[in-house]
Amino acid sequence: MSPSLSLEGPVEFLDGKLVLRIPLDQGGTDLVPLTRAIASVVGDELVVEIQPWLAEKLGIRAGSMVVVSNLNGRFNLIRSDDNDPQKGM
């Protein structure tokens, strides 16, 4: 099992979809096996597509900051309250 990791980054709107781009050399490689159904490797990044229902549930949109981790051997995605530009709106 790979070491535990936690990364924070922005949600982007790309080709009509909400995505999170995770550089492979900054932990994306460790997340590839956990995201096979929802992500693809594009160049040197893991591109995770965020389904509309999940974005709504998490209260995220393009520009929102999220945290991903591999806690418990699963891909975890949560909204980052401290860095989300929607905070206080």
PyRosetta script that sets phi, psi and omega in degrees:
from pyrosetta import init, pose_from_sequence

init()
pose = pose_from_sequence("MSPSLSLEGPVEFLDGKLVLRIPLDQGGTDLVPLTRAIASVVGDELVVEIQPWLAEKLGIRAGSMVVVSNLNGRFNLIRSDDNDPQKGM")
pose.set_psi(1, 138.4)
pose.set_omega(1, 179.6)
pose.set_phi(2, -73.9)
pose.set_psi(2, 156.7)
pose.set_omega(2, 179.2)
pose.set_phi(3, -61.5)
pose.set_psi(3, 154.7)
pose.set_omega(3, 179.4)
pose.set_phi(4, -66.2)
pose.set_psi(4, 137.7)
pose.set_omega(4, 177.9)
pose.set_phi(5, -139.3)
pose.set_psi(5, 154.9)
pose.set_omega(5, 177.3)
pose.set_phi(6, -143.4)
pose.set_psi(6, 125.9)
pose.set_omega(6, -178.2)
pose.set_phi(7, -128.3)
pose.set_psi(7, 147.6)
pose.set_omega(7, 178.8)
pose.set_phi(8, -121.9)
pose.set_psi(8, 139.2)
pose.set_omega(8, 179.1)
pose.set_phi(9, -166.8)
pose.set_psi(9, 173.2)
pose.set_omega(9, -176.6)
pose.set_phi(10, -88.0)
pose.set_psi(10, 147.9)
pose.set_omega(10, 170.8)
pose.set_phi(11, -82.1)
pose.set_psi(11, 139.0)
pose.set_omega(11, -179.5)
pose.set_phi(12, -123.1)
pose.set_psi(12, 156.7)
pose.set_omega(12, 173.4)
pose.set_phi(13, -102.4)
pose.set_psi(13, 112.8)
pose.set_omega(13, -174.1)
pose.set_phi(14, -135.1)
pose.set_psi(14, 123.4)
pose.set_omega(14, 179.7)
pose.set_phi(15, 53.1)
pose.set_psi(15, 40.1)
pose.set_omega(15, 176.9)
pose.set_phi(16, 79.8)
pose.set_psi(16, 9.6)
pose.set_omega(16, -178.2)
pose.set_phi(17, -131.7)
pose.set_psi(17, 151.9)
pose.set_omega(17, 171.6)
pose.set_phi(18, -82.0)
pose.set_psi(18, 129.7)
pose.set_omega(18, -178.9)
pose.set_phi(19, -139.4)
pose.set_psi(19, 161.0)
pose.set_omega(19, 171.9)
pose.set_phi(20, -123.4)
pose.set_psi(20, 124.4)
pose.set_omega(20, 179.4)
pose.set_phi(21, -104.2)
pose.set_psi(21, 121.9)
pose.set_omega(21, -176.6)
pose.set_phi(22, -117.3)
pose.set_psi(22, 117.2)
pose.set_omega(22, 178.3)
pose.set_phi(23, -59.7)
pose.set_psi(23, 133.2)
pose.set_omega(23, 180.0)
pose.set_phi(24, -61.0)
pose.set_psi(24, -36.8)
pose.set_omega(24, -176.9)
pose.set_phi(25, -79.7)
pose.set_psi(25, -0.3)
pose.set_omega(25, 177.7)
pose.set_phi(26, -116.4)
pose.set_psi(26, 22.5)
pose.set_omega(26, 177.4)
pose.set_phi(27, 120.9)
pose.set_psi(27, -13.9)
pose.set_omega(27, 179.9)
pose.set_phi(28, -58.2)
pose.set_psi(28, -34.6)
pose.set_omega(28, 179.7)
pose.set_phi(29, -59.3)
pose.set_psi(29, -39.6)
pose.set_omega(29, 179.4)
pose.set_phi(30, -68.7)
pose.set_psi(30, -22.5)
pose.set_omega(30, -178.0)
pose.set_phi(31, -91.7)
pose.set_psi(31, -16.2)
pose.set_omega(31, -176.7)
pose.set_phi(32, -53.0)
pose.set_psi(32, -50.1)
pose.set_omega(32, -178.0)
pose.set_phi(33, -64.7)
pose.set_psi(33, -20.4)
pose.set_omega(33, -177.9)
pose.set_phi(34, -90.3)
pose.set_psi(34, -8.3)
pose.set_omega(34, -173.4)
pose.set_phi(35, -123.6)
pose.set_psi(35, 18.0)
pose.set_omega(35, -173.9)
pose.set_phi(36, -51.9)
pose.set_psi(36, -38.5)
pose.set_omega(36, -176.3)
pose.set_phi(37, -81.6)
pose.set_psi(37, -17.6)
pose.set_omega(37, -173.4)
pose.set_phi(38, -121.3)
pose.set_psi(38, 1.4)
pose.set_omega(38, -174.7)
pose.set_phi(39, -144.1)
pose.set_psi(39, 167.0)
pose.set_omega(39, 174.3)
pose.set_phi(40, -145.7)
pose.set_psi(40, 155.1)
pose.set_omega(40, 176.2)
pose.set_phi(41, -88.9)
pose.set_psi(41, 123.7)
pose.set_omega(41, 178.5)
pose.set_phi(42, -125.3)
pose.set_psi(42, 109.8)
pose.set_omega(42, -176.6)
pose.set_phi(43, 63.0)
pose.set_psi(43, -122.1)
pose.set_omega(43, -178.9)
pose.set_phi(44, -106.0)
pose.set_psi(44, 25.6)
pose.set_omega(44, -179.7)
pose.set_phi(45, -131.3)
pose.set_psi(45, 149.2)
pose.set_omega(45, 168.8)
pose.set_phi(46, -93.7)
pose.set_psi(46, 120.2)
pose.set_omega(46, -178.1)
pose.set_phi(47, -107.2)
pose.set_psi(47, 112.3)
pose.set_omega(47, -177.8)
pose.set_phi(48, -100.4)
pose.set_psi(48, 121.9)
pose.set_omega(48, 176.6)
pose.set_phi(49, -84.7)
pose.set_psi(49, 131.7)
pose.set_omega(49, 179.4)
pose.set_phi(50, -103.7)
pose.set_psi(50, 114.1)
pose.set_omega(50, -178.6)
pose.set_phi(51, -65.2)
pose.set_psi(51, 147.3)
pose.set_omega(51, -178.9)
pose.set_phi(52, -54.8)
pose.set_psi(52, -40.0)
pose.set_omega(52, -179.2)
pose.set_phi(53, -63.0)
pose.set_psi(53, -37.0)
pose.set_omega(53, 179.6)
pose.set_phi(54, -72.5)
pose.set_psi(54, -40.7)
pose.set_omega(54, 177.5)
pose.set_phi(55, -59.3)
pose.set_psi(55, -42.1)
pose.set_omega(55, 179.3)
pose.set_phi(56, -66.4)
pose.set_psi(56, -44.1)
pose.set_omega(56, -179.8)
pose.set_phi(57, -61.1)
pose.set_psi(57, -40.1)
pose.set_omega(57, -179.1)
pose.set_phi(58, -84.6)
pose.set_psi(58, -13.0)
pose.set_omega(58, -178.2)
pose.set_phi(59, 70.7)
pose.set_psi(59, 41.4)
pose.set_omega(59, -179.4)
pose.set_phi(60, -118.5)
pose.set_psi(60, 158.9)
pose.set_omega(60, 177.7)
pose.set_phi(61, -153.0)
pose.set_psi(61, -179.9)
pose.set_omega(61, 177.2)
pose.set_phi(62, -56.4)
pose.set_psi(62, 130.8)
pose.set_omega(62, -178.6)
pose.set_phi(63, 98.9)
pose.set_psi(63, -17.7)
pose.set_omega(63, 178.1)
pose.set_phi(64, -69.2)
pose.set_psi(64, 146.7)
pose.set_omega(64, 174.8)
pose.set_phi(65, -94.3)
pose.set_psi(65, 137.5)
pose.set_omega(65, 178.3)
pose.set_phi(66, -130.7)
pose.set_psi(66, 161.0)
pose.set_omega(66, 176.5)
pose.set_phi(67, -118.3)
pose.set_psi(67, 131.4)
pose.set_omega(67, 174.2)
pose.set_phi(68, -116.6)
pose.set_psi(68, 148.2)
pose.set_omega(68, 177.1)
pose.set_phi(69, -149.3)
pose.set_psi(69, 171.4)
pose.set_omega(69, 175.7)
pose.set_phi(70, -115.6)
pose.set_psi(70, 29.6)
pose.set_omega(70, -179.9)
pose.set_phi(71, -56.2)
pose.set_psi(71, 135.7)
pose.set_omega(71, 179.9)
pose.set_phi(72, 60.0)
pose.set_psi(72, 25.8)
pose.set_omega(72, 177.3)
pose.set_phi(73, 70.6)
pose.set_psi(73, 19.8)
pose.set_omega(73, 179.9)
pose.set_phi(74, -126.1)
pose.set_psi(74, 157.8)
pose.set_omega(74, 174.4)
pose.set_phi(75, -82.6)
pose.set_psi(75, 121.3)
pose.set_omega(75, -179.2)
pose.set_phi(76, -118.2)
pose.set_psi(76, 134.9)
pose.set_omega(76, 179.6)
pose.set_phi(77, -131.0)
pose.set_psi(77, 121.5)
pose.set_omega(77, 177.7)
pose.set_phi(78, -134.3)
pose.set_psi(78, 156.1)
pose.set_omega(78, 176.9)
pose.set_phi(79, -75.9)
pose.set_psi(79, 136.6)
pose.set_omega(79, 177.4)
pose.set_phi(80, -92.8)
pose.set_psi(80, 103.0)
pose.set_omega(80, -178.9)
pose.set_phi(81, -62.9)
pose.set_psi(81, -36.0)
pose.set_omega(81, -176.0)
pose.set_phi(82, -71.0)
pose.set_psi(82, -26.1)
pose.set_omega(82, -174.8)
pose.set_phi(83, -118.7)
pose.set_psi(83, 11.0)
pose.set_omega(83, -177.6)
pose.set_phi(84, -86.1)
pose.set_psi(84, 122.6)
pose.set_omega(84, -178.8)
pose.set_phi(85, -63.6)
pose.set_psi(85, -13.2)
pose.set_omega(85, 178.0)
pose.set_phi(86, -80.3)
pose.set_psi(86, -13.6)
pose.set_omega(86, -176.5)
pose.set_phi(87, -58.0)
pose.set_psi(87, 132.9)
pose.set_omega(87, 178.5)
pose.set_phi(88, 85.1)
pose.set_psi(88, -1.6)
pose.set_omega(88, 179.4)
pose.set_phi(89, -82.2)
pose.dump_pdb("model.pdb")
